[in-house]
Amino acid sequence: MPTGTYPKVPRSINVPPSNSQHWNPRPRTFRRSRILAFVALLLLVLVWYSHGPTVEVKKKNKLRNGLSPDGVDWSRYAYSQYATNGAYLCNSIMAFDALEKLGSKADRILFYPDNWDLEVTASDDRDSQLLVMARDNYRVKLIPMHMQSLKAKGKEEDEWEETWDFSINKFLAWNQTQYERVIHFDSDVTLFQHMDDLFFLPETPVAMPRAYWELPKTKKLTSVLVVLKPSNTEYEALMHASYTSEGQVHRFDMEILNDRYQDSVMVLPHRGSILLTGELRNEDHSNYHGNDYDYWDVDEALAETRFVHFSDWPLPKPWIMWPNNLLPEVLPKCKIKPGTPDEAGCRDREVWRALYDDFRTRRKDICRLLSVPAPQWPPPPKMTKPKPKTDDKKDKKGP
């Protein structure tokens, strides 16, 4: 074993030229290049992320028919509502609120009684407050009108009970000729999609869906949703038909529109347009599907529809509370072992109740209105006019 001490200066290591830079200290220019490359990469990532969502938003902003809303003169198109009392005024405000949140671009017009005003004189002056809210918060054009009503004759057993119908005020939309097209829909709904794409349907005086719940026995059109081309001539014709039908049995706005447009209407597909809450109580959904083989899925139905219309007779409308002794009769039934402790498959019931709860919550949050107390059920007997007395002795002949 060798002895002695190691040399104070280490031996030189012969490094091949190809690896010499690997061992030598890296120059500052190299480190600076790596930093610049990292910063550039970071900027590219940030640009990519900032532009990625923008592309998605543009896709979402496209109308349902694929058209872009950009470059459209939206002042030529409008949604129409009318209100004859405080309850329906709140409904209309809720509809305008939904249109605003859904990104609708079109104008909004509201017909209201000309004896109302916009001067809020007290904290409980809700009608005036809601009108001002509609104008200031939701860009609604307020149009005071003398609200028309018709006395409609009921069924024979109710012939002494007067019923006043205000639905002909829907026809006021036809008189708004400053617009190229107007969409009117009933206010007792929950909107899931705006309907701006319907303004660009092919040329037609009226487009309406069918009352699918009455299929197949009738192909009646429903006035829950009407896409119309304003016309003074059509307005006069509809109002004339209304007043000449006064007193007839059940000839309201829907019957008048069917009489006039049943052979010239553009029929909108009901599926994907309207869904009745009553559909969730049905066991047979073939009328809604248009066939007897599609599988009913309430969540899919909600995802495809534009709005849900509250219609669950004999239950009252959603701003009126349910009579407790009526509710069990009309609740949607569960699919498995209904009415037992082991019942399951109750999704229709859950969605149905959630729709009503959501409506009442929005009514409270937007309009600051609580639900109306439940009516008596069963309803009290109706008052009928007594039949005139006859003198039996008058017709009897003497002996």
Order of alpha helices (4+ residues) and beta strands (2+ residues): alpha-alpha-beta-alpha-beta-alpha-beta-beta-beta-beta-beta-beta-beta-alpha-alpha-beta-beta-alpha-alpha-beta-alpha-alpha-alpha
